[in-house]
Amino acid sequence: MKVKDFVERYAVDRHNTDCFKWDGLQNEFGSTDLLPLWVADTEFKVPEAVTQALQARIAHGVYGYSQVVSGYQQAYINWQQQRYQTEIHPEWMRFGTGVVQSLSTLINVLTEPQEAVMVLQPVYYPFMQVIENNQRKLVVSQLKRADHHYEMDFTDIEQKIKQQHVKLLINCSPHNPVGRVWSEAELTKLLKICRENKVLFISDEIHHDLIVGQRPFVSALSIDNGLYRDNMVMVDSASKTFNLAALQNNHLIIPNPQIRTRYDNYIQRLKSPAGSLMGQVAAKAAYENGAEWLSGMLALIKQNFTYLKTHLAAENPAIEIFELEGTYLAWIDLSQVIPPTDLERVMKNDAKLAVDFGKWFGQGGDGFVRINLATTPANIELAVKRLKSVIKK
Ligand SMILES: Cc1ncc(COP(=O)(O)O)c(C=O)c1O
């Protein structure tokens, strides 16, 4: 689908819908007159098939206790097999009410209090929050900056795993905020280090449909024909791809039967809900009928990224914009053009932009902003115009 058609058909004003991104501006940024490019959701309506599926279910009028929506597993399995050749079996699947909720649960299932859990920073900040809020020890390996992209520092990762007795590593794949789609070779190396050192692995693949560069996505589940499956849990959701976050449904893929039993026992203790009815109705319809919509979304992200990159880089070569292989989140180093201590003030008061500030993502993020590209080209043009004007000053 062409970008113009996608925008005409799906862009929608989200004001006064109780959404965080627009209606939460005052709470988070202390002002309502900012252009919001922060929260990682989009300004676009879901595919028509999703709305129709929800309407049909709502029309029934009864929303009592439900089982997993029939055909749901198969819809997800087909999507994963056809698009990425990722093999998933229905018995491996479990359901939750959000990826972050699943991460928090898994930390409790896979580790004991005070044990060490590693992340590769800068990274999506709830990773750190769920580790620390569950009284685990946070161990950080810094991603290495290379030419407009980041790489894993395998020597540092292995050293810290050994020295700090790391029990679990949470990897973001593709990576929010640095935009990397990890290669098969990188994932193989990381998974090998983890297995050799008895470190369990969680692969957060929520962004895996949002591939906008040249490198194809490969799931950690598929590496070496599934050699590392027994050592991992993969977490995923249709919510990022299809803008369904508030419907609260996600999956956990647990190939190892012993880990599944531990997970099931823990859920028994919590009695927590296994997914959400409306979330599953919506996600199933999206997996079955959302491919064309997604092609429009991906074309839009690419166009917005190209615009941002071309125009900002032309303004001042000291602005570093990292290559976007995956996600709809641009990661930009402004530290050479705006002093990091002034960044928040300049963004809010002068540029009038609500962005995610790099320092939220941990070490290595100071002086950066993360800009959400899943918005209209007009909004990206406006954001670039405002950024250029404050940088000129
Ligand atoms: C890497 C990553 N994991 C999880 C989430 C959130 O997932 P959920 O809303 O299902 O908790 C996000 C949202 O941006 C994310 O970037």
The ligand as a Gaussian input file, in Angstrom:
#p B3LYP/6-31G(d) Opt

LIG

0 1
 C       11.022000      -3.914000      23.639000
 C        9.648000      -3.695000      24.154000
 N        9.060000      -4.624000      24.919000
 C        7.811000      -4.453000      25.399000
 C        7.092000      -3.311000      25.117000
 C        5.723000      -3.109000      25.690000
 O        4.956000      -4.238000      25.589000
 P        3.567000      -4.330000      26.371000
 O        2.812000      -3.084000      26.100000
 O        2.945000      -5.553000      25.783000
 O        3.910000      -4.517000      27.813000
 C        7.662000      -2.318000      24.312000
 C        6.916000      -1.085000      24.026000
 O        7.412000      -0.159000      23.470000
 C        8.968000      -2.516000      23.833000
 O        9.574000      -1.591000      23.081000

